[in-house]
Amino acid sequence: MKFPKCIFFIAAPGSGKSTIASRIEQYFQFTHVSSGQLFRDQVKSRTDLGKLVDDIIKDGRLVDDDLTMSVFAESVTRICNSISSRGLLLDGIPRTLNQVELFERKYCAPELVLNLDIPFATIVERLSNRLTHLPSGRVYNLDFNPPKVPGVDDLTGETLVFRSDDDPRVVSQRLEKYEEITKPILSLYKERGLLKSFRGTETNVIWPEIQEFLSSARA
């Protein structure tokens, strides 16, 4: 099986990455693959991998490198069979420097690495106003993206919740860990000339910059 071209998408939780990723998928025909969705699929299917992932997430820990890559490997054939002609937009995989090395050794190096550089203070504020539909992972924000009916998911009508790990203190701890993990990856791809970072506080301001960059990169 030939592995498709891919872009690595690096962004902190609460940075607006889901919105950006869906727009890249729509406008540039990349297939968005999210580690979070792969984890949820395994948990929902009650596979052996899913049970391990579920226990780790419930404990508030990060899924380790070997398990993350095992989940990806379990899904890679399905992903490649359903891929668009353009390639993959990988979100949250690989997430650590060790995962980068494992991924490149087994699959391929990215043709581009996109980084959303959102001030952590902005993210903490966003997540404190976030509601989540747990089965799908869909998120809403009470300030700029509220559900049509308060407290209810737009698509399913199911209840939305405030996640305990969206507490400002917990978010700050997660962001510190995120920065520690991703800094070596950003340095690596900056040295290779593959990194493009976009800094800002508003998704609708950042998106046109990303759209223009990707359009010129395709030309």
N, C-alpha and C positions, 0 to 999 in steps of 0.2 A: 504494500500500500504506500503510494507516494503521499507524503504529508504536504498539505497546502501552504501557500504563503501566509504569513501572519503578522499582525501588529500587536505588540504588548501595550496594554492600557493600564497605566499606574495612577491610582487615585485613592485618597483616603475615604473611609466610610463617611457618608454625609456630605461629600464634595459635589454632588450632582452628577456622579459618573453614570448612573443608570439612564438619566435623561440624555446625556451626551452620547452614550453608547447606542441608544435606540436611534438617535438621529444619524449617527455614522452608518448604522446598519441600513437605515432607510435610504439615505442619499448616496452612499458609496457601495452598496451591495456587499458589505462584509457580514459574515455570520457572527453574531455576538455570542461568545461563550463565557459565562460567568461561573466562577468557582462556587459562589453562593447557591446558584441554581442547581449545579451538579450535586452539591451536598444535599440540597433539599430533595432532589429526585431520588437519591440513594436512601435517605431517611424515609421518604414516603413509600418507597418500594419495600422497605424493611429488609434490605439486603444485609449481609454480614458487615460490609463496609459501612452501610448506612447506620447500623446500630452503634458501631464504633464512633462515627462522626457525631451522632446524636448525643452520646454520653459526654464527649469532649465539649460540644457547644453548650450543653446544659450546665457544665461546670465552669463556663466562661473562659475556657482555654482556647488557644489557637490550634487548629488542626495541623498536625506535624507534617513535615516534608514528605515522608514516605507514604503516609495515608493520602495526602493530597494528590500525589502523583499516581497512586493506585486508583483513586476515584477517576482521575482524568483518563488513565489507560483503559479503565472499564468502559468509558463512554466514547473513546476516540473513534472507533469504527462507525458508530452511529453518527457522530459529528461530521466525519469526513464524507459519509454517504449523503448527508443532507446539506452539504455546504454550497454556498453560492459560488459563482465563477470567480469572484474576486479574492476571497480568502477568509481568514479568521481574525476576529478582534477578540483577543484573549484578555479577560478582565479578572484579575485576582489569581491568575495562573500564568507564569510562575510568580510567586510572591516573596520568596527569599532568594538569597544568592545561591544557596545550595540547590533550590528548585530550578534556578536558571541553568546551572551547570547540568543537572539531570535532564532538563528539557532539551537543551541544545544538543546534548550527546545522543538522545534517543530520537528526537524529532527534527528540529531545525532552529536556526538563529532567526530572530525577527528581522523584517525588512525595515521596521520603524518602531520607535518606542515613544508613545504619547504620555505626557505627565500633566495631571491637573494639580496646580500649585495654589491651593486655596488656604488663606490664613486660618489657623486653627481656631481663633476666636469666632470666626464666622461659622465654622462647622459646629462648634459647641452650641451656639445660639440656634442654628438650624435644627439640630437633633433634639433639642429640648422642646421643640414644637412639632416633632414628627410622630405620625401615626403609621402603623404597619399592619398590612394584611398578612398574617403569619403563613398561611398555606402557600401563597404565591411569592411572597417577598415584596409585593408592591408597597410603595411608600407614598405618603401624602405629607404636606406641610401646612399647618394651620394658617401660616402667613401668606404664602404665595401659590400653594397648590392644594387647596382643601378638597375633601371629598364633596360630591354633589349633595349628599345627605350626611349631616354631621354624624361621625362615628361609624359610618357604613361604607364598605368597599363598593366602588362604582360598578364593577363588573359582576360580582357575585351576590351583593347584598349582605355579605357576612360582616361580622363585627370587626372593627379595627381596634388595635391596642397600642398603648404606650409601652415600649419595651423597657425592661429594667436597666438594660445596658445603655440606654439613651440618657441616663442620669448624667448631668454635667461632670461630676467627679469621675464617673466611670469612663465617660467619653474622653476626658483629658488623659487618663491613663492609657486608653487604647491608642490615642493619637501619638503619645510618646513612644509606645511600642512600635507603631506603624513607621514612625520616622526612623527609629533605630534599625528596623528591618530593611526598609527601602533605600536608605541613603547609599549603601554600597552598590545596589543595582543601578541607581541613577548615575553614580560615578562611573561605573563600568561602561554604560552605554553612551555617556557623554564623551568618554575617551575614544569610543569607537565611531563617534560622529552620527549616532543613530537617534539621539534623544532630542525631542522637541517639547519644551515646557510651555504651559499657558497659565498665567497668573491672573487672578481676579476674584471677585466676590459674588458675581451674578452669572448664572448659567447662560442667560440670554444675551449677555455681553461677550462671554467667552466663546460661545458657539460659532458666531460668524468668523472669528479668527481661525478656529479649527477648520471650519468649512473651506475658507479661502486657502489655507495651507494644504489641505488634502487635495483640493482641486488642482492646485499648482503642481503638487507632487505627482499627480496622475498624468499631467500634460506631457 
